Amino acid sequence: MFQFLKDPHFDFMGKRGVLLPASLVLVLVSVVVLAVNGMNMGIEFTGGTEMQVKYAETPDVAEIRSTLNAAGFGNPLVTTIGDPSDNEVYIRLASRGEGGDETETEESSDDPTIVVLNALRGLTSVPGRRSSDLNIEDEASLAILLGRAPGAGAAQAQALAAAILEARREGVIFGTFEDLSSIEGMTPELQTYLEDNATIGPLALRSQSYIGPAVGRELVEKAIVAIIGSLIGMLLYIWYRFKLQWGFAAVAALTHDTLVTLALFSLFNQELSLPVVAAFLTLVGYSVNDTVVVFDRIRENLASYRGKDLSDTVNMSINQTLSRTIITSGLTWVVVLSLFLFGGAALRPFSFVLTIGVLVGTYSSIYVASPIVVIWQSYLDKRKQRPSSSKGATERRAKKIRRSSAG
């Protein structure tokens, strides 16, 4: 088997008196940071809108983002998706007032989708009025518009509306009114009518979804339950595989990893979303796996070297697994760092958690979980010795009393 280090002899436990208290201080600082900064919650938890938009020409993501900021949507997530030649953009927005402009305006009562689309088309949204854009109107609105055309029947209007919408679903975006000639059933008279009564904008709405605040609160509760449940599950597993105090040591390390990563996540104002919750659960599993590998080697060495000092046994076990830890954690870290640097805005919060978490999790397996096992076992050993010492002192006092009585 390939080894990164040949027979290392680092004194990890010799530094536990400094690094374990430092880790405790880091956890306390993390709690303070979270209490002061809070979390930048995504639309899954606060409510908001998701949209997929297709442009006729190559979109400028930075310009789209600034346009949405000006329209009152704070911290919009805007990223291209699919093949660059598809000109498709994914937009995720918190409700206005959630990280954006909290001032009520006349527009604030509008459907957010209408406000967004009008902003991207360079129009001003006016309540109760919308420009009929053939690239974004829904089927019902198109049928109403076409039904007003001279000589157009309801059935013909409905069929044309369905055909236009089907073309848009297949990825068609109308650039000019001449493009409508490809729609089955379109007549020159209807095409002229649409030129006079509709517009063709630079973008088409492909899909949209809305998440309400009530759903967001439910997702927050489920996310918290999932993380706490995973910690309890890890405790029970390690209790079963090893010892109860080892399980508590592993959970202490996991709590350290989660809080420190959360604090850094908060400091860098990353957005907490459902994929990020999945990243934290992945971090929990990764960290406990690293800890179990060390614990398993400690258990093997305790059986092989009976009577050896526990601190020395733990040191030896960590050194024996160090090569594996460096190779596994190092390769994992390179992958998640690449995702963070080159994965784009959509993957950045997810990869941020794992980039920090892999480092913190590797550290905690060595300098949090293992020292707690040593300190706890030392405390239990002292408690076992205390009754015999107390018994000896009692016997000495009894002998002294008997000698005094005999004298």
C-alpha positions in Angstrom: 0.0 0.0 0.0 1.3 3.5 -0.9 2.3 5.5 2.1 2.9 9.2 2.2 5.0 9.1 5.4 7.3 6.2 6.4 7.0 5.4 10.2 6.3 8.9 11.6 6.7 9.6 15.3 5.0 12.9 15.9 4.0 13.7 19.5 0.4 14.7 18.9 -0.8 14.1 22.4 2.0 16.2 23.8 0.3 19.3 22.4 -3.2 18.5 23.7 -2.8 20.8 26.7 -2.6 23.8 24.3 -4.6 22.8 21.3 -7.7 21.3 23.1 -8.3 24.6 25.1 -7.6 26.6 21.9 -10.3 24.5 20.1 -12.7 25.2 23.0 -12.1 28.9 22.7 -12.6 28.6 18.9 -16.0 27.0 19.5 -17.0 29.8 21.9 -15.9 32.4 19.4 -17.9 30.6 16.7 -21.0 30.7 18.9 -20.6 34.5 19.4 -20.1 35.0 15.6 -23.2 33.1 14.8 -25.2 35.0 17.5 -24.0 38.4 16.2 -23.9 37.8 12.4 -26.7 35.3 12.0 -27.1 33.4 8.7 -27.8 34.5 5.2 -30.8 32.3 4.6 -31.7 31.2 1.1 -35.1 31.3 -0.4 -35.8 27.8 0.6 -36.0 29.1 4.2 -37.2 32.7 3.7 -39.4 32.3 0.7 -38.7 33.6 -2.8 -38.8 33.0 -6.5 -36.8 30.7 -8.9 -36.8 31.4 -12.6 -35.2 30.0 -15.7 -34.9 32.5 -18.6 -33.7 32.1 -22.1 -32.2 35.1 -24.0 -32.1 35.7 -27.7 -28.5 36.9 -27.5 -25.6 36.1 -25.1 -26.7 37.4 -21.7 -24.5 39.7 -19.5 -24.8 38.1 -16.0 -23.3 41.1 -14.2 -25.8 43.4 -15.9 -28.7 41.2 -15.0 -27.6 41.1 -11.4 -27.3 44.9 -11.2 -30.7 45.3 -12.9 -32.4 43.1 -10.3 -30.6 44.9 -7.5 -32.0 48.2 -8.8 -35.5 46.6 -8.9 -35.4 46.0 -5.2 -34.2 42.3 -5.1 -31.2 42.0 -2.7 -28.5 39.5 -3.3 -29.9 37.8 -6.4 -28.3 34.6 -7.6 -27.8 34.8 -11.3 -25.8 32.1 -13.2 -25.8 30.7 -16.7 -26.9 27.0 -17.1 -26.4 24.4 -19.8 -24.4 25.0 -22.9 -23.2 28.6 -23.2 -24.8 28.8 -26.7 -28.2 28.1 -25.2 -28.2 31.6 -23.6 -30.1 30.3 -20.6 -29.9 31.9 -17.2 -31.0 30.7 -13.8 -32.2 33.4 -11.4 -33.0 32.9 -7.7 -34.4 35.8 -5.7 -35.4 36.3 -2.1 -38.7 38.2 -1.5 -38.1 41.9 -1.6 -37.5 42.9 2.0 -35.4 39.8 2.6 -31.9 41.1 2.3 -33.0 43.8 -0.2 -34.8 47.1 0.0 -37.3 46.9 2.8 -39.2 50.1 1.7 -42.7 49.4 0.5 -43.2 50.8 -3.0 -46.1 50.8 -5.4 -44.5 47.9 -7.2 -44.3 45.7 -4.1 -47.8 44.4 -4.6 -47.0 43.0 -8.1 -46.3 39.4 -8.9 -42.5 39.2 -8.4 -42.2 37.3 -11.7 -43.8 40.2 -13.6 -41.5 42.7 -11.8 -38.4 40.7 -12.7 -39.3 40.1 -16.3 -40.3 43.8 -16.8 -37.0 44.9 -15.1 -35.0 42.6 -17.4 -36.9 43.9 -20.4 -36.2 47.5 -19.3 -39.8 48.3 -18.6 -41.4 49.9 -15.5 -43.9 47.6 -13.8 -47.3 49.3 -13.2 -49.9 47.5 -11.1 -52.8 46.2 -13.2 -51.0 46.7 -16.5 -48.5 44.5 -18.4 -47.1 44.6 -21.9 -48.1 41.5 -23.9 -44.8 39.9 -24.7 -45.0 36.8 -26.9 -41.9 35.4 -25.4 -43.2 35.4 -21.8 -47.1 35.4 -21.8 -48.8 32.2 -20.5 -51.2 30.2 -22.6 -54.4 31.7 -21.2 -53.1 35.3 -21.8 -52.1 34.5 -25.3 -55.5 33.0 -26.0 -57.3 36.1 -24.7 -55.0 38.3 -26.8 -55.5 36.3 -30.0 -59.3 36.0 -29.3 -59.6 39.8 -29.6 -58.2 39.7 -33.2 -60.8 40.5 -35.9 -62.3 37.3 -37.3 -60.5 35.0 -34.9 -62.6 32.4 -33.2 -62.1 31.1 -29.7 -60.9 27.7 -30.9 -58.4 29.2 -33.3 -57.1 31.5 -30.7 -56.7 28.7 -28.2 -54.9 26.5 -30.7 -52.5 29.2 -31.7 -51.8 30.1 -28.1 -51.0 26.4 -27.4 -48.7 26.2 -30.5 -46.8 29.3 -29.4 -46.3 28.0 -25.9 -45.2 24.5 -27.2 -42.6 26.2 -29.4 -41.2 28.1 -26.4 -41.1 24.9 -24.4 -38.9 23.4 -27.1 -36.5 26.2 -26.7 -37.7 28.6 -29.4 -37.4 32.3 -28.6 -39.0 34.7 -31.1 -36.6 37.4 -32.4 -39.0 39.1 -34.8 -42.6 38.8 -35.8 -41.6 37.1 -39.0 -40.6 34.1 -36.8 -44.3 33.6 -36.0 -44.9 32.4 -39.6 -43.5 29.0 -38.5 -46.3 28.5 -36.0 -49.0 26.2 -37.4 -52.3 28.1 -38.1 -50.7 31.5 -38.0 -52.2 33.8 -40.8 -50.8 37.1 -42.2 -53.8 38.9 -40.7 -53.1 37.5 -37.2 -49.4 38.2 -37.6 -50.2 41.9 -38.5 -52.6 42.1 -35.5 -49.9 40.8 -33.1 -47.4 43.4 -34.5 -49.8 46.1 -33.5 -50.9 44.7 -30.2 -47.9 42.8 -28.7 -44.2 43.0 -28.4 -41.3 40.6 -28.7 -38.8 41.0 -25.9 -35.2 39.9 -25.6 -35.9 37.0 -23.3 -38.3 34.1 -22.8 -39.5 32.6 -19.5 -38.8 28.9 -19.4 -39.9 28.0 -15.9 -40.7 29.5 -12.5 -41.5 28.4 -9.0 -42.3 30.2 -5.8 -41.6 29.2 -2.2 -43.7 30.7 0.6 -42.4 31.7 4.1 -44.5 29.0 5.8 -42.7 26.3 3.7 -39.4 27.9 4.5 -40.0 27.7 8.3 -40.9 24.0 7.9 -37.7 23.4 6.0 -35.6 25.1 8.7 -37.1 22.8 11.4 -36.4 19.7 9.2 -32.9 20.8 8.6 -32.2 21.3 12.3 -33.8 17.9 13.1 -31.7 16.2 10.4 -28.4 17.6 11.8 -29.2 16.9 15.4 -30.5 13.4 14.5 -27.2 12.7 12.7 -25.2 13.6 15.7 -27.3 11.4 18.0 -27.0 8.5 15.5 -23.2 8.9 15.4 -23.1 8.8 19.2 -25.1 5.6 19.4 -23.0 4.0 16.7 -19.7 4.7 18.3 -21.0 3.8 21.7 -22.0 0.4 20.2 -18.7 0.0 18.3 -16.3 1.3 21.0 -17.2 2.9 24.4 -19.7 5.6 25.5 -17.0 8.1 26.3 -15.5 7.6 22.9 -18.9 8.3 21.4 -19.1 11.6 23.4 -15.5 12.5 22.2 -16.6 11.9 18.5 -19.8 14.0 19.0 -17.7 16.8 20.6 -15.4 16.8 17.5 -18.4 16.9 15.2 -20.0 19.8 17.2 -16.6 21.6 16.9 -16.5 21.0 13.1 -20.1 22.1 12.6 -19.9 25.3 14.7 -16.5 26.4 13.3 -17.6 25.8 9.7 -21.0 27.6 10.3 -19.2 30.6 11.8 -16.9 30.9 8.8 -19.9 30.4 6.5 -21.6 33.3 8.3 -18.5 35.5 8.3 -18.2 35.1 4.5 -21.9 35.8 4.1 -22.5 32.6 2.1 -26.2 31.7 1.5 -27.6 28.8 3.5 -29.7 26.6 1.2 -30.9 23.0 1.1 -27.7 21.9 -0.8 -25.7 23.5 2.0 -27.6 21.5 4.6 -26.7 18.4 2.6 -23.0 19.6 2.6 -23.1 19.8 6.4 -24.5 16.3 6.7 -21.8 15.2 4.3 -19.3 16.9 6.6 -20.7 15.1 9.6 -20.3 11.7 7.9 -16.8 12.5 6.6 -15.6 13.8 10.0 -16.9 10.8 11.9 -15.4 8.4 9.4 -12.0 10.0 9.9 -12.5 9.7 13.7 -13.6 6.1 13.6 -10.5 5.1 11.6 -8.3 6.6 14.4 -10.5 5.0 17.1 -10.4 1.6 15.5 -6.6 1.7 15.3 -6.5 2.8 19.0 -8.6 -0.2 20.0 -6.4 -2.6 18.1 -3.3 -1.2 19.7 -4.8 -1.3 23.2 -5.4 -5.0 22.7 -1.8 -5.6 21.3 0.1 -3.4 23.8 -1.6 -4.1 27.1 -0.1 -2.0 29.9 1.2 0.7 27.6 0.3 4.3 28.5 -2.9 5.3 26.7 -1.4 8.6 25.6 1.5 6.8 23.9 -0.9 4.3 22.4 -3.1 7.1 20.9 0.0 8.8 19.6 1.2 5.6 17.9 -2.3 5.0 16.4 -2.5 8.5 14.9 0.9 8.2 13.4 0.0 4.8 11.9 -3.1 6.3 10.2 -1.4 9.6 9.4 -0.4 8.6 5.8 -3.9 7.4 5.1 -5.4 10.6 6.5 -3.1 12.9 4.5 -3.8 11.0 1.2 -7.6 10.7 1.7 -8.2 14.2 3.1 -5.7 15.8 0.8 -7.3 14.4 -2.4 -10.8 15.2 -1.1 -9.8 18.7 -0.3 -8.3 19.3 -3.8 -11.6 18.2 -5.4 -13.8 20.4 -3.2 -11.4 23.3 -3.6 -11.6 23.0 -7.3 -15.4 23.1 -7.1 -15.2 26.2 -5.0 -12.8 28.0 -7.4 -14.3 26.8 -10.7 -17.8 25.5 -10.0 -19.6 28.8 -10.3 -21.8 30.8 -8.0 -24.5 28.0 -7.7 -22.0 25.5 -6.2 -19.9 28.0 -4.2 -21.8 27.8 -0.9 -21.9 24.0 -1.0 -18.2 23.6 -1.9 -17.3 26.3 0.7 -18.7 24.1 3.5 -16.7 21.1 2.4 -13.5 23.0 1.7 -13.5 24.3 5.3 -15.0 21.1 6.7 -12.4 18.7 5.4 -9.6 20.7 7.1 -11.5 21.2 10.3 -12.7 17.6 10.4 -9.2 16.2 10.0 -7.9 18.5 12.7 -10.6 17.6 15.2 -10.1 13.8 14.8 -6.5 14.3 16.0 -6.7 17.3 18.4 -10.2 17.1 19.7 -11.6 13.6 19.7 -8.4 11.8 20.6 -7.3 14.1 23.5 -10.8 13.9 25.0 -10.5 10.1 25.0 -7.1 10.3 26.8 -8.3 12.9 29.4 -11.6 11.0 30.1 -9.8 7.7 30.5 -7.2 9.3 32.8 -10.1 10.7 34.9 -11.7 7.2 35.1 -8.4 5.6 36.1 -7.9 8.1 38.9 -11.5 7.4 40.2 -10.7 3.7 40.3 -7.6 4.4 42.4 -9.3 6.7 44.8 -11.3 4.1 46.8 -8.2 1.9 47.5 -6.3 5.0 48.6 -9.2 6.0 50.9 -9.3 2.5 52.3 -5.6 2.6 53.0 -5.9 5.9 54.8 -8.8 4.5 56.9 -6.7 1.5 57.9 -3.8 3.7 58.9 -6.0 5.8 61.1 -7.4 2.7 62.8 -4.0 1.4 63.5 -2.9 4.7 65.0 -6.0 4.7 67.2 -5.3 1.2 68.4 -1.7 2.1 69.2 -2.9 5.1 71.2 -5.3 3.0 73.1 -2.7 0.4 73.9 -0.3 3.1 75.2 
